[in-house]
């Protein structure tokens, strides 16, 4: 069991590292490929776009396939696509390879969450899920800074390193993961998109997923341009940006580890309200901070909130209807990456238009405010039993 836990942790670590790797490299790649600020966000958005589009079909499709084969094939394709990013010669080749990496991740990552209940006894599922979720937090704390340091030698080295590591993880999958063929009753010919009908027809679910979208859009709009803003404002080098990202990633880990305790003490409703209000204030204050240390301290609070709020939101969404958790997980992931695509694109436009991070911070604050209101008015935080009854019907 420990081997499988370690395997799932590593899968989420390499996928998480690759997801955010472009952020600190944007200034370097802008100069190298002669890309304007308005379009630079698409180097982040291309990966997210590929994930968002294909996650909608990858989850339901894989329910009828052997999950081991899907995970293995996805990880091999992910490795190749990421290595190819290191050979990109311009914006469009980078866009294509990042898009393909996102498509590969869309088939790989959902299999991890679907495999945990199938391979582990019920009492251990929560613990294993927490460890695997920590893989994403660790990718921000350690993976991205390491990638930034490798990029000081050459910008392509992080892509080659992650690609090779992903290939090693694929070998680990081949030898350690058992086959997980679907049962006969799982091969039912229900149309893929018909499985989303219970969610689309529920007012509570619609408002909850809208809130999830706004939350992710605001966060990733600001996150995508952290590296560029620190370079423009404080004249930091790539390795210095990496050290800052390491510190911020620790904030995410702190939030992930302490989230259950905080929610138990404050309740889900109060945890979300307090965390979102603090984040809104931080986003507004960020562009006006006088030093790197002040920036790190304020953004650390945002990352702590992200570490607490993200698992809380996913837990709320996945409990909407226990009979279609795979579909809910696919939709939640697709929405997250669609929000990343839109957020990074909008951030690039307003960063260039208003010549700085102030407008990006305000945009993120507005998204968080809209997300909080949508969560409150959805009723998912206070009327959970009613929510499940509505969706079950």
VOGU-3710 file (C-alpha; in Angstrom, 3 decimals, decimal comma):
1> xxxxxxxxxx> 0,000/0,000/0,000  2,879/2,348/0,715  4,186/1,826/-2,826  0,870/2,870/-4,320  0,604/5,909/-2,056  4,111/6,986/-3,067  3,267/6,387/-6,737  0,135/8,558/-6,630  2,039/11,268/-4,741  4,727/11,331/-7,451
11> xxxxxxxxxx> 2,175/11,472/-10,260  0,501/14,541/-8,751  3,900/16,083/-7,976  5,200/15,956/-11,569  1,838/17,027/-13,043  1,544/19,873/-10,518  5,099/21,041/-11,186  4,529/21,069/-14,937  1,231/22,939/-14,554  2,810/26,013/-12,985
21> xxxxxxxxxx> 6,332/25,812/-14,408  5,787/28,481/-17,069  4,875/31,204/-14,549  8,435/32,092/-13,405  9,748/31,578/-16,964  7,405/34,066/-18,651  9,885/37,004/-18,696  12,630/34,797/-20,174  10,397/33,192/-22,811  8,895/36,572/-23,708
31> xxxxxxxxxx> 12,310/37,906/-24,626  13,405/34,686/-26,309  10,327/34,251/-28,511  9,559/37,984/-28,887  6,075/37,647/-27,379  4,060/40,639/-26,224  2,696/40,702/-22,687  -0,881/40,454/-24,005  -0,207/37,000/-25,435  2,365/35,678/-22,964
41> xxxxxxxxxx> -0,358/34,359/-20,657  -1,289/31,811/-23,320  1,902/29,895/-22,565  0,219/29,089/-19,252  -3,252/28,913/-20,776  -2,331/26,396/-23,513  -1,712/23,636/-20,959  -4,872/24,557/-19,065  -6,913/24,676/-22,280  -5,881/21,155/-23,268
51> xxxxxxxxxx> -6,722/19,880/-19,801  -10,049/21,727/-19,604  -11,354/20,487/-22,960  -10,360/16,841/-22,601  -11,080/16,382/-18,876  -14,798/16,527/-19,698  -14,550/13,349/-21,769  -11,500/11,668/-20,198  -13,178/10,921/-16,854  -16,397/9,330/-18,149
61> xxxxxxxxxx> -14,556/7,463/-20,934  -11,977/5,976/-18,578  -14,733/4,538/-16,365  -15,105/1,831/-19,026  -11,385/1,139/-19,506  -8,569/-0,419/-17,503  -7,381/2,497/-15,359  -3,811/1,203/-15,297  -3,550/1,359/-19,091  -5,101/4,813/-19,191
71> xxxxxxxxxx> -2,745/6,097/-16,487  0,325/4,522/-18,095  -0,476/5,808/-21,597  -1,301/9,265/-20,269  1,949/9,517/-18,310  4,080/8,419/-21,282  2,402/11,006/-23,529  2,791/13,606/-20,781  6,522/12,853/-20,590  7,031/13,158/-24,357
81> xxxxxxxxxx> 4,993/16,375/-24,619  6,907/18,009/-21,772  10,286/17,074/-23,251  9,187/18,549/-26,589  8,520/21,874/-24,816  12,281/22,103/-24,308  12,729/22,034/-28,096  10,167/24,782/-28,801  11,430/27,379/-31,264  8,688/29,970/-30,892
91> xxxxxxxxxx> 5,312/30,827/-29,396  3,199/28,481/-31,500  5,393/25,408/-31,051  5,428/26,051/-27,290  1,644/26,528/-27,360  1,179/23,188/-29,182  3,452/21,172/-26,890  1,923/22,718/-23,746  -1,557/21,945/-25,088  -0,604/18,296/-25,661
101> xxxxxxxxxx> 0,872/18,067/-22,163  -2,438/19,348/-20,777  -4,396/16,750/-22,771  -2,141/13,984/-21,430  -2,555/15,226/-17,856  -6,351/15,260/-18,319  -6,286/11,504/-18,898  -3,756/10,780/-16,130  -4,673/12,811/-13,045  -8,380/11,793/-12,746
111> xxxxxxxxxx> -7,317/8,131/-12,690  -5,425/8,768/-9,459  -8,507/9,989/-7,600  -10,680/7,253/-9,112  -8,137/4,543/-8,201  -7,797/5,400/-4,507  -11,269/4,104/-3,460  -10,726/0,986/-5,581  -7,310/0,062/-4,152  -7,459/1,147/-0,504
121> xxxxxxxxxx> -9,780/0,081/2,331  -12,395/2,643/3,364  -10,677/3,693/6,652  -7,509/4,656/4,748  -9,049/6,549/1,840  -9,089/9,945/3,576  -5,482/9,604/4,742  -4,215/8,515/1,320  -6,178/11,305/-0,405  -4,566/13,842/1,926
131> xxxxxxxxxx> -1,083/12,543/1,116  -1,785/12,634/-2,616  -3,199/16,166/-2,328  0,052/17,110/-0,591  1,810/16,125/-3,823  0,245/19,155/-5,509  1,234/21,421/-2,625  4,773/20,005/-2,667  5,021/20,698/-6,404  4,577/24,409/-5,673
141> xxxxxxxxxx> 6,895/24,372/-2,661  9,730/22,388/-4,256  9,091/21,569/-7,915  8,654/25,080/-9,273  11,664/26,577/-7,400  13,858/23,697/-8,546  12,654/24,302/-12,111  13,470/27,989/-11,758  16,989/27,196/-10,578  17,519/24,796/-13,498
151> xxxxxxxxxx> 16,344/27,534/-15,862  19,215/29,774/-14,758  21,491/27,446/-16,763  19,121/27,153/-19,730  15,373/27,700/-20,002  14,808/24,229/-21,500  16,357/22,228/-18,639  13,221/22,250/-16,415  11,154/20,710/-19,226  13,752/18,013/-19,913
161> xxxxxxxxxx> 14,047/17,210/-16,204  10,307/16,935/-15,610  9,870/14,929/-18,806  12,511/12,375/-17,800  11,129/12,161/-14,248  7,653/11,577/-15,703  9,011/8,727/-17,814  10,491/7,130/-14,672  7,096/7,497/-12,980  5,512/5,752/-15,991
171> xxxxxxxxxx> 7,871/2,803/-15,440  6,836/2,822/-11,774  3,167/2,662/-12,882  3,890/-0,308/-15,150  5,475/-2,404/-12,393  3,609/-1,279/-9,246  0,009/-0,610/-10,261  -2,387/-3,558/-10,573  -4,895/-3,830/-13,383  -8,226/-2,115/-12,715
181> xxxxxxxxxx> -10,587/-3,372/-15,360  -14,166/-2,091/-15,135  -17,018/-4,292/-14,021  -19,576/-5,247/-16,611  -22,185/-2,871/-15,187  -19,710/0,001/-15,600  -19,670/-0,518/-19,379  -23,185/0,852/-19,785  -23,636/2,886/-22,939  -24,806/6,064/-21,243
191> xxxxxxxxxx> -23,828/9,015/-23,478  -20,871/10,881/-22,006  -22,484/14,286/-21,708  -25,782/12,870/-20,425  -23,936/12,019/-17,209  -23,670/15,739/-16,494  -27,461/16,308/-16,632  -28,052/15,931/-12,838  -25,506/18,701/-12,253  -26,685/21,035/-14,998
201> xxxxxxxxxx> -30,307/20,843/-13,859  -29,537/21,574/-10,195  -29,569/25,221/-9,109  -27,309/24,436/-6,145  -24,781/22,607/-8,332  -24,770/25,316/-11,007  -24,064/28,074/-8,487  -21,441/25,970/-6,718  -19,542/25,243/-9,930  -19,774/28,930/-10,903
211> xxxxxxxxxx> -18,238/29,799/-7,544  -15,499/27,225/-8,145  -14,799/28,777/-11,569  -14,533/32,330/-10,196  -12,270/31,196/-7,351  -9,837/29,469/-9,728  -10,006/32,282/-12,313  -9,035/34,926/-9,772  -6,264/32,904/-8,173  -4,579/31,800/-11,403
221> xxxxxxxxxx> -4,901/35,233/-13,018  -2,736/36,603/-10,226  -0,521/33,532/-9,958  0,357/33,434/-13,666  2,011/36,856/-13,498  3,765/36,632/-10,139  7,108/35,975/-11,831  6,744/38,814/-14,321  5,564/41,298/-11,720  8,430/40,505/-9,325
231> xxxxxxxxxx> 10,878/40,813/-12,210  9,429/44,171/-13,322  8,908/45,644/-9,854  11,837/44,292/-7,841  14,220/43,276/-10,694  14,586/39,700/-9,437  16,399/37,007/-11,400  14,829/33,633/-12,235  16,534/31,868/-9,327  15,413/34,606/-6,909
241> xxxxxxxxxx> 11,840/34,194/-8,161  12,259/30,461/-7,517  13,156/31,096/-3,872  10,044/33,252/-3,463  7,898/30,549/-5,049  9,365/28,026/-2,625  8,239/30,146/0,307  4,768/30,577/-1,177  4,482/26,844/-1,797  5,155/26,287/1,898
251> xxxxxxxxxx> 2,093/28,429/2,568  0,027/26,061/0,449  1,365/23,089/2,410  0,598/24,800/5,721  -2,972/25,373/4,568  -3,366/21,786/3,339  -2,090/20,310/6,604  -4,026/22,625/8,925  -7,222/22,827/6,863  -9,111/20,033/8,646
261> xxxxxxxxxx> -8,348/21,548/12,048  -9,358/25,066/10,956  -12,646/23,854/9,447  -13,430/21,873/12,594  -12,863/24,958/14,747  -14,614/27,539/12,566  -17,103/25,482/10,485  -17,101/25,325/6,687  -19,097/28,534/6,313  -16,901/30,668/8,580
271> xxxxxxxxxx> -13,688/29,187/7,177  -14,649/30,145/3,640  -15,930/33,620/4,537  -12,875/34,570/6,620  -10,383/33,072/4,159  -11,917/34,744/1,120  -12,208/38,163/2,783  -8,560/38,023/3,876  -7,511/37,019/0,335  -9,525/39,866/-1,217
281> xxxxxxxxxx> -7,747/42,390/1,022  -4,378/40,826/0,167  -4,948/40,986/-3,604  -5,831/44,686/-3,391  -2,784/45,450/-1,231  -0,220/43,397/-3,193  0,647/45,890/-5,968  1,382/48,647/-3,437  3,792/46,757/-1,163  7,222/48,380/-0,865
291> xxxxxxxxxx> 9,482/45,313/-0,615  9,879/41,674/-1,609  9,590/40,543/2,005  6,264/42,377/2,405  5,046/40,794/-0,825  6,078/37,328/0,384  4,275/37,773/3,692  1,001/38,902/2,135  1,012/36,336/-0,675  1,878/33,654/1,891
301> xxxxxxxxxx> -1,537/34,303/3,471  -3,205/33,870/0,068  -1,474/30,522/-0,435  -2,436/29,363/3,065  -6,054/30,152/2,197  -5,665/28,315/-1,118  -4,399/25,243/0,741  -7,423/25,318/3,058  -10,108/26,323/0,560  -9,214/24,095/-2,405
311> xxxxxxxxxx> -9,745/20,702/-0,658  -12,822/22,148/1,072  -14,349/23,168/-2,276  -13,531/19,824/-3,923  -15,040/17,992/-0,961  -18,238/20,019/-1,194  -18,525/19,450/-4,944  -17,805/15,720/-4,767  -20,464/15,263/-2,092  -23,173/16,774/-4,295
321> xxxxxxxxxx> -24,045/13,330/-5,644  -22,073/10,241/-4,491  -23,301/8,191/-7,472  -21,480/10,338/-10,081  -18,299/11,361/-8,265  -16,136/10,517/-11,287  -18,172/12,843/-13,466  -18,137/15,560/-10,787  -14,345/15,244/-10,467  -13,910/15,546/-14,244
331> xxxxxxxxxx> -16,163/18,604/-14,382  -14,411/20,238/-11,412  -10,988/19,693/-13,019  -12,198/20,924/-16,388  -13,649/24,070/-14,821  -10,438/24,683/-12,892  -8,290/24,582/-16,019  -10,813/26,543/-18,067  -10,589/29,200/-15,349  -6,791/29,029/-15,550
341> xxxxxxxxxx> -6,952/29,584/-19,321  -9,315/32,540/-19,073  -7,643/34,012/-16,002  -4,122/33,946/-17,448  -5,357/35,449/-20,744  -7,261/38,273/-19,021  -4,331/38,903/-16,698  -2,001/39,315/-19,682  -4,357/41,805/-21,325  -4,938/43,980/-18,282
351> xxxxxxxxxx> -1,297/43,782/-17,168  -0,240/45,214/-20,533  -3,138/47,683/-20,797  -2,689/49,181/-17,334  1,080/48,652/-17,238  1,311/46,738/-13,986  -0,116/44,339/-11,460  -2,669/46,661/-9,804  -5,461/45,839/-12,261  -4,650/42,117/-12,007
361> xxxxxxxxxx> -4,958/42,279/-8,216  -8,313/44,073/-8,456  -9,553/41,515/-10,988  -8,561/38,655/-8,648  -10,305/40,380/-5,727  -13,520/40,790/-7,750  -13,426/37,100/-8,741  -12,991/36,024/-5,114  -15,862/38,274/-4,013  -18,108/36,820/-6,714
371> xxxxxxxxxx> -17,065/33,301/-5,756  -17,854/33,856/-2,078  -21,286/35,292/-2,847  -22,069/32,449/-5,233  -21,089/29,837/-2,651  -23,243/31,539/0,002  -26,326/31,910/-2,210  -25,972/28,369/-3,588  -26,765/26,979/-0,146  -24,097/24,280/-0,394
381> xxxxxxxxxx> -22,379/25,529/2,772  -25,455/25,443/4,997  -28,035/23,066/3,526  -25,934/20,052/2,629  -28,588/17,398/3,205  -31,035/19,355/1,045  -28,355/19,617/-1,638  -27,871/15,867/-1,841  -31,618/15,247/-1,827  -32,123/17,665/-4,720
391> xxx> -29,386/16,123/-6,839  -30,447/12,564/-6,064  -33,916/13,325/-7,389
//
